[in-house]
Amino acid sequence: MRYDLAGKTVLITGAARGIGAEVARLAAARGAKVALVGLEPALLGDVAAEVGGFAYAADVTDQSALDSAVAATVDHFGRLDVVVANAGIANLGTVATGPIDALVRTVEVNLVGAMRTVAAALPHVAEAKGHVLIVSSAAAFTAMPGMAAYCASKAGVEQFGNVLRLEAYHRGVTVGTCHPIWIDTDLVRDIRDDLASFRYAQKRLPWPLNSVISVEQCAESIVRGIERRKRKVYVPRSMALVQALRPIVLSGFADRVIRAGGAGRLVGQMEEEVRGLGRAFGKTSVGTPPAEASLPAPERAGADA
């Protein structure tokens, strides 16, 4: 049976731009009341005004801020039926070049932020016997150089969702995780613009891992997944096959693809490119460590001199 969003309240994190903003538009078009949470008040306000929604600025790693966002949403709309834990970032560079704070921050936002979002919203979603949708990634079951923290965080998100589904079932709550491949968002465009090595590696990946999907297509899949209370949403659908082949992909296929392209040269090029950037995140990322913390210590010291 279709879960009708008309009259339902949907809270979305990372809603100022990209996937989150487009999910807000589509949910509102289906008659939902939309609460937008994120770190860019001006952009949040613009989207909220566009969809007749409610905006609340909050960092998903700050539990008190999330609790306040949820409370304000319930106070404003009277209920909370659906939560979409979408906020996410991706650091640049390898584990060897760090900095560790950038890797940790990626996990904090993507995984811990999803946990905190769900914890804040779950009592109200359970009262409404609603739905939780957590945005994971195809990175949960694939791997590529420069994406260690991102892949780890998204794999953690998937398993968090899997367990939450079992825990919440008796409360009438359904739980889904979404697994998109490369989506044409600011996050992906930033990485492509910054790193020639990334562009090269992405082209070397086999179909469908080299696909780039529009934000609109991704958001439509997410909203349809909510309406069907699906446990898995794949964008595109071919990602379901990739996940089914995970043992093969992760047992050596991806390694062979990367090595065939000259893994050492590729990784070395990526590390040099990130050093040259002087930052560990894309230029449009928010809520990330300051730029001066992005460089390895010796270079930072040299710059200070």
C-alpha positions, -999 to +999 in steps of 0.1 A: +000+000+000+013+035-009+024+057+020+006+089+010+028+119+019-001+144+017-004+160+051+026+142+065+056+161+080+090+153+065+122+165+081+153+165+059+189+172+069+214+186+045+185+203+028+200+236+017+212+223-016+215+192-038+197+160-030+181+173+002+167+204-014+153+185-043+137+159-019+120+188-001+106+201-034+092+167-045+078+159-010+061+193-009+047+188-044+031+156-030+014+176-003+039+170+025+048+197+051+086+200+050+112+209+076+147+217+063+177+214+085+213+223+076+242+247+081+234+274+055+206+295+068+202+317+037+199+288+013+177+269+037+154+299+039+153+302+001+142+265-003+118+267+027+102+298+011+099+280-023+082+249-008+062+266+020+084+248+045+101+254+078+139+260+081+161+254+111+199+259+111+217+230+129+248+209+127+240+172+126+269+165+149+254+186+176+227+166+195+212+195+213+208+215+181+192+185+164+169+179+194+159+216+191+153+213+154+130+183+158+111+200+187+107+232+167+094+211+137+068+193+159+058+226+175+054+242+140+036+214+122+022+194+151+038+161+141+067+144+125+061+114+102+093+110+081+129+118+087+155+118+058+190+117+072+208+131+042+236+154+054+270+143+042+305+155+033+336+139+017+372+147+025+399+149-002+430+128-002+444+096+012+448+082+047+486+087+044+483+124+036+455+131+061+449+152+079+432+128+104+408+155+115+393+156+080+388+118+079+372+119+114+350+148+105+337+129+075+327+100+097+312+123+123+289+140+098+280+110+076+276+083+102+274+099+137+253+127+122+228+101+108+227+084+142+220+116+160+194+127+135+175+094+139+178+095+177+163+129+178+134+122+154+126+085+163+102+091+192+080+113+170+083+091+139+073+061+161+043+079+174+032+085+138+042+049+127+062+066+100+094+061+080+131+067+084+152+071+052+190+072+057+211+082+027+241+058+024+259+054-009+271+029-034+304+036-016+290+013+012+299-017-010+325-003-034+360+012-029+382+038-046+414+055-036+409+088-016+375+076-002+385+057+029+365+077+054+336+082+031+333+045+022+337+035+059+310+060+070+285+050+043+291+013+051+284+021+087+252+040+077+239+010+059+245-013+088+230+012+112+199+013+091+198-025+089+198-029+126+174+001+132+149-017+109+148-047+132+146-026+163+119-003+151+096-028+134+075-035+164+068+002+168+054+004+133+083+023+119+098+013+086+135+020+077+152+023+044+187+031+032+195+048-001+225+039-022+232+063-050+262+062-073+278+095-084+251+122-082+256+156-100+258+176-067+281+203-056+300+177-036+308+155-066+314+185-089+339+199-064+359+167-063+359+165-101+370+201-104+397+198-078+413+164-088+423+153-122+432+119-106+396+115-095+383+122-130+407+096-144+398+070-118+361+075-123+364+070-161+383+038-155+355+023-134+332-002-153+295+005-159+274+012-138+300+024-113+311+052-137+275+066-141+266+101-131+230+106-122+210+139-119+199+152-086+163+152-098+164+115-106+180+107-073+155+127-053+126+111-072+139+076-063+142+086-027+106+100-025+092+069-043+111+048-018+095+066+011+061+063-005+066+025-008+084+023+026+112+004+008+141-010+028+166-003+000+166+025-026+192+021-054+202+050-077+203+038-104+186+004-099+216-013-113+234-006-080+213-035-066+233-058-088+266-043-077+257-048-041+247-084-048+281-089-064+299-072-034+320-103-025+334-103-061+338-065-063+356-063-030+376-095-033+398-082-061+379-068-091+381-032-080+417-037-070+425-051-105+408-022-122+427+004-102+460-014-105+455-017-142+454+021-143+486+024-124+476+025-087+508+039-074+509+067-099+472+075-094+474+077-057+506+097-058+490+121-082+460+125-060+481+132-029+501+159-048+469+175-060+454+177-026+486+191-012+485+218-039+449+226-030+458+234+006+424+221+019+409+187+027+373+194+015+356+207-016+351+245-019+314+244-012+316+221+018+303+236+051+309+225+087+343+212+079+377+217+097+393+251+088+415+254+058+446+260+078+441+226+095+441+209+061+478+209+053+504+184+067+523+200+096+556+207+079+540+226+050+517+244+074+547+255+094+564+267+063+534+287+053+532+303+087+568+314+084 
